[in-house]
Amino acid sequence: MSRPPGDDPFSIGPATPPPAAPVGVYPAPAQSWPQPPWQPRPKRRWGVPEYDEAQPYHRILRTRNYGWWRPLVGLVVATVTFLVISIAVTAAALVPAFLTGAIDLTDAESDPASVLISDPLGLLGVNLSLAALIPAVILGLLAGHQLRPGMLHSVVGRMRWSFLFWCLLIEVGVTAVILPLSVVTGGDVVSDAPAADPLSFAAWLPFAIVIVLTTPLQAAGEEYGFRGYGMQALGAWVRNPWFAIVVTSLLFAAAHGSQNPALFLNRFAFGMIAGWLTVRTGGLEAAIGIHVVNNMVVLLIASASGQLAPSLTPTEAPWGTALLDVVGMAVYALLALRLARRKGLDRLTAPSPPRVDQPPIAPWGAPAAPLPGWTPAAGGFGQPPAPR
């Protein structure tokens, strides 16, 4: 008589094998190491800056690949480029004057600058020589930082045209009030040069065309050079914005040549207000707006009155006129800043995604991180939790 299975006292182990675990079920680890799910690093677009934290306008060059030498390279490239282009354009504008004998280098009383801007082509050369600051700083930005030119416009990498348009209108309104007041107070908006005969409309029209078409480029060039790349390069070295604002304002005022204290302080105040607006609004639009309207109004009036040369090379200004002009700048700054707040303009750059170069690696001896799509549970990965 045979014994049933499992009744043999000499048998080793159970008579029947244990049930096999379901396929795909693994015991949950006692402890899982917290790891962020790995994602491939997004491909970087050329010229688009990457930041670990949001930056104001004067700190735009403080990207992830920043090096202290980069602003120095950019400044050298921009300066050399500007000098080459500016000298070439000015020399080309002087050729007609040399050919006609208007400029005589042997005459000690001959003033090449006055002769140059007394002709529409000469004025065109002067404006374009200053507008050369725009391509110069673009090359400096590319050579030193490999960033797209849009980062010179604003923190969003483009020109905010609507804001610029309204800034132009604001400055037109402020000038319409300040200009008559300066005349009433006895100040001369153009210069203290002797009065000249006004030009006829036919003689004034070529000057007006050159002023309307190229003065905005000249004014914008100065802003891109001083409040643009100049402030960004200095701001990359020093975090405090007032350092970049003060230094560029001093350079801007000194670049206008010999001048009395009132005129120097007027231009220094302009640079300070324009620099402050650039930082507070996150772009150059407000600074370009006040500079363009101011220069166009002065040059149009001066050319019509026959005083174009003295208006471009003034050396003196009455204290009353200079201070009244500063008041107008301050009023414009407050209105432009209020407009920027109402529009909700960005003052800081957008932070870049976190830098992820490779999948996370758990420390030695620690359980591996869960695979994507698997959730640990009491019954194993991918299984519902056991009833409590």
C-alpha positions in Angstrom: 0.0 0.0 0.0 1.5 3.3 -1.1 1.6 6.3 1.1 0.1 9.6 -0.2 2.5 12.3 -1.3 4.0 14.2 1.6 3.5 11.4 4.2 6.9 9.9 3.8 8.8 10.7 7.1 12.1 10.4 5.2 11.2 12.9 2.5 13.2 16.2 2.4 11.3 19.4 1.8 7.8 19.9 0.8 6.2 17.5 -1.5 4.9 20.2 -3.8 7.0 23.2 -5.0 6.0 26.7 -3.8 3.9 28.8 -6.0 5.9 30.8 -8.5 5.8 34.6 -8.3 3.8 36.3 -11.0 5.9 37.5 -13.9 7.0 41.1 -13.7 6.5 41.5 -9.9 9.6 42.3 -7.9 9.8 43.0 -4.2 9.9 46.6 -3.2 13.2 47.8 -1.9 13.4 48.6 1.7 14.6 52.1 0.9 14.7 54.1 -2.4 17.2 56.9 -3.0 15.3 60.1 -4.0 16.5 61.0 -7.5 15.0 63.5 -9.9 13.9 61.8 -13.2 16.5 62.3 -15.8 15.7 64.4 -18.8 18.0 65.0 -21.8 19.6 68.5 -21.8 17.8 70.8 -24.3 19.9 71.7 -27.2 21.3 75.2 -26.8 20.4 77.7 -29.5 23.3 79.8 -30.8 23.4 83.3 -29.4 20.7 82.7 -26.7 22.1 83.4 -23.2 21.7 81.0 -20.3 21.4 82.3 -16.8 21.3 80.6 -13.4 19.3 83.5 -12.1 17.4 86.4 -13.6 19.6 89.4 -14.4 18.9 93.1 -14.8 19.9 94.9 -18.0 23.4 96.0 -16.8 24.1 92.3 -15.9 23.0 90.7 -19.1 26.6 89.5 -19.9 26.7 87.5 -16.7 25.7 84.2 -18.4 26.7 80.7 -17.4 29.8 80.8 -19.6 30.9 84.3 -18.4 34.6 85.0 -18.0 36.2 88.2 -16.7 38.1 88.6 -19.9 35.0 88.6 -22.2 33.9 92.2 -21.6 37.5 93.3 -22.2 37.6 91.5 -25.5 34.2 93.0 -26.5 35.3 96.6 -25.6 38.5 96.3 -27.6 36.7 94.9 -30.6 34.0 97.5 -30.4 36.4 100.5 -30.0 38.6 99.4 -32.9 35.6 98.8 -35.1 34.1 102.2 -34.3 37.3 104.0 -35.0 37.9 102.3 -38.3 34.3 102.9 -39.6 34.1 106.4 -38.2 37.3 107.6 -39.7 36.5 106.0 -43.0 33.0 107.7 -43.2 34.4 111.1 -42.0 37.2 111.0 -44.6 34.7 110.1 -47.4 32.6 113.1 -46.3 35.6 115.4 -46.4 36.6 114.5 -49.9 34.2 116.9 -51.6 35.3 119.8 -49.4 38.9 119.2 -50.2 38.2 118.9 -53.9 36.3 122.2 -54.0 38.9 124.0 -51.8 36.4 124.7 -49.0 39.0 123.2 -46.5 42.5 124.6 -46.7 44.9 122.8 -44.4 47.4 125.6 -44.8 45.0 128.2 -43.3 45.2 128.2 -39.5 41.8 129.8 -39.3 40.1 127.1 -41.3 37.8 124.9 -39.2 37.2 121.6 -41.0 34.4 120.6 -38.6 32.4 123.7 -39.3 33.0 123.4 -43.0 32.0 119.7 -42.9 28.6 120.2 -41.2 27.8 123.3 -43.3 26.9 121.0 -46.1 24.1 118.3 -46.1 26.6 115.6 -47.3 29.0 116.6 -44.5 26.1 116.4 -41.9 25.3 113.0 -43.3 28.9 111.9 -42.8 28.9 113.2 -39.2 25.6 111.4 -38.3 26.7 108.1 -39.9 30.1 108.2 -38.2 28.4 108.2 -34.8 25.8 105.7 -36.0 28.8 103.4 -36.6 28.6 102.7 -32.8 25.7 100.3 -33.6 27.6 97.8 -35.7 30.7 98.3 -33.5 29.0 97.1 -30.3 27.3 94.3 -32.2 30.7 93.0 -33.3 32.0 93.4 -29.7 29.0 91.4 -28.4 29.6 88.6 -30.9 33.4 88.5 -30.4 33.4 88.6 -26.6 30.2 86.8 -25.7 28.7 85.1 -28.7 25.3 86.6 -28.0 22.7 87.7 -30.4 22.4 91.5 -31.0 18.9 91.5 -29.6 20.4 91.4 -26.1 21.5 95.0 -26.6 17.9 96.2 -27.0 16.4 94.9 -23.8 16.3 92.0 -21.3 13.8 90.2 -23.5 16.2 90.1 -26.5 14.2 92.4 -28.8 13.1 96.0 -29.3 9.8 96.8 -27.6 8.5 99.1 -30.4 5.3 100.1 -28.7 7.1 101.4 -25.6 9.6 103.2 -27.8 6.8 104.9 -29.8 5.1 106.2 -26.6 8.4 107.4 -25.2 8.9 109.5 -28.4 5.5 111.0 -27.9 6.2 111.8 -24.2 9.4 113.6 -25.1 7.7 115.6 -27.8 5.2 116.8 -25.3 7.8 117.6 -22.7 9.9 119.5 -25.3 6.8 121.5 -26.4 6.6 122.8 -22.8 10.3 123.2 -22.0 11.4 124.9 -25.2 9.1 128.0 -24.9 10.1 128.3 -21.2 13.8 128.3 -22.1 13.1 131.1 -24.6 11.1 133.1 -22.0 13.8 132.8 -19.4 16.3 134.3 -21.9 18.3 131.1 -22.6 19.6 130.2 -26.0 18.7 126.7 -26.9 21.2 126.4 -29.6 24.4 128.4 -28.7 25.7 131.8 -27.9 27.0 132.3 -31.5 26.1 135.5 -33.4 22.8 135.4 -35.1 22.9 134.3 -38.7 20.5 134.7 -41.6 17.8 132.0 -41.7 17.9 129.6 -44.6 15.3 129.6 -47.4 13.1 126.6 -47.5 14.9 125.2 -50.6 18.2 125.5 -48.9 16.9 124.1 -45.6 15.1 121.1 -47.1 18.2 118.9 -47.8 19.4 119.5 -44.2 15.9 118.6 -42.9 15.9 115.3 -44.9 19.3 114.3 -43.6 18.3 115.2 -40.0 15.1 113.3 -40.1 16.6 110.2 -41.7 19.9 109.9 -40.0 19.7 111.7 -36.6 17.7 108.8 -35.1 20.6 106.5 -36.1 23.2 108.9 -34.6 21.3 109.2 -31.3 20.6 105.5 -31.1 24.3 104.8 -31.8 25.4 106.8 -28.8 22.8 105.0 -26.6 23.9 101.6 -27.8 27.5 102.6 -27.2 27.2 104.2 -23.7 24.0 103.0 -22.1 24.1 99.7 -24.1 27.2 97.7 -24.3 29.2 100.2 -22.2 26.9 99.7 -19.2 26.7 95.9 -19.8 30.4 95.5 -19.9 30.9 97.5 -16.7 28.0 95.8 -15.0 29.5 92.4 -15.7 32.4 93.4 -13.5 30.5 95.3 -10.8 27.0 94.3 -9.6 25.9 97.8 -8.3 24.2 99.5 -11.3 25.3 103.0 -10.2 28.9 102.2 -11.0 28.1 101.6 -14.6 25.7 104.5 -14.8 28.1 107.0 -13.3 31.2 105.9 -15.4 29.3 105.9 -18.7 27.7 109.3 -17.9 31.1 110.8 -17.3 32.5 109.3 -20.5 29.4 110.5 -22.4 29.8 114.1 -21.1 33.5 114.2 -21.7 33.1 112.8 -25.3 31.4 116.1 -26.3 34.7 118.0 -26.0 35.4 121.3 -24.4 32.5 122.8 -22.4 31.7 125.0 -19.4 30.6 123.5 -16.1 26.9 124.1 -16.8 27.0 122.3 -20.1 29.0 119.5 -18.8 26.7 118.9 -15.8 23.7 119.1 -18.2 25.1 116.3 -20.3 26.2 114.3 -17.3 22.7 114.6 -15.9 21.3 113.3 -19.2 23.6 110.3 -19.0 22.6 109.6 -15.4 18.8 109.8 -16.2 19.1 107.8 -19.4 21.2 105.1 -17.6 18.7 104.9 -14.7 15.8 104.6 -17.1 17.6 101.8 -18.9 18.1 99.7 -15.7 14.6 100.5 -14.4 12.8 99.7 -17.6 15.0 96.8 -18.7 15.9 98.2 -22.1 17.2 101.2 -24.2 13.8 102.3 -25.5 13.3 105.2 -23.0 16.9 106.4 -23.4 16.7 106.3 -27.3 13.3 108.1 -27.2 14.5 111.2 -25.3 17.8 111.3 -27.2 16.3 111.1 -30.7 13.6 113.8 -30.1 16.1 116.2 -28.3 18.6 116.0 -31.1 16.1 116.2 -33.9 14.4 119.3 -32.5 17.7 121.1 -31.8 19.2 120.3 -35.3 16.0 121.2 -37.2 15.8 124.6 -35.4 19.5 125.3 -35.7 19.6 124.4 -39.4 16.6 126.6 -40.2 18.2 129.5 -38.4 21.6 129.1 -40.0 23.3 128.0 -36.8 23.9 124.3 -37.5 27.7 124.4 -36.9 27.5 126.1 -33.5 24.7 123.8 -32.4 26.8 120.7 -33.0 29.9 122.1 -31.2 28.7 124.3 -28.3 31.1 125.1 -25.6 28.9 127.1 -23.2 25.4 127.1 -21.9 23.6 129.4 -19.4 23.0 127.8 -16.0 19.3 128.6 -16.2 18.9 126.8 -19.5 20.9 123.9 -18.4 18.9 123.4 -15.2 15.6 123.9 -16.9 16.6 121.2 -19.4 17.4 118.8 -16.5 13.9 119.5 -15.1 12.5 118.4 -18.4 14.6 115.3 -18.4 13.3 114.4 -14.9 9.7 114.9 -15.9 10.2 112.7 -18.9 11.9 110.0 -16.8 9.0 109.9 -14.3 6.4 109.6 -17.1 8.4 107.0 -19.0 8.8 104.9 -15.8 5.1 105.1 -15.1 4.3 104.0 -18.6 6.7 101.0 -18.3 5.0 99.9 -15.1 1.5 100.2 -16.6 2.7 98.1 -19.5 4.2 95.5 -17.2 7.6 95.5 -18.9 10.1 93.0 -17.8 13.1 94.4 -15.9 15.0 91.1 -15.6 16.0 88.3 -18.0 14.2 85.0 -17.8 16.0 82.3 -15.9 17.2 79.3 -17.9 16.2 75.7 -17.2 18.5 73.9 -14.7 21.6 72.5 -16.2 21.4 68.7 -16.5 24.3 67.1 -18.2 23.8 63.3 -17.5 21.4 60.9 -15.7 21.6 61.0 -11.9 23.8 58.4 -10.4 22.9 56.9 -7.0 25.7 56.8 -4.3 27.6 53.6 -3.9 25.6 50.9 -2.1 22.2 52.8 -2.3 19.3 51.2 -4.1 18.8 52.5 -7.6 16.1 55.1 -8.4 12.8 53.7 -9.6 12.4 53.4 -13.4 10.1 55.9 -15.1 6.5 54.6 -15.0 7.0 52.2 -12.0 5.6 53.1 -8.6 6.8 51.3 -5.5 4.1 49.6 -3.5 3.8 47.0 -0.8 3.3 44.3 -3.3 6.1 45.3 -5.6 6.6 47.7 -8.5 3.6 48.3 -10.6 1.2 46.6 -8.2 -1.6 48.1 -6.1 -0.8 48.5 -2.4 -1.7 45.7 -0.1 -5.0 46.2 1.9 -4.6 47.6 5.4 
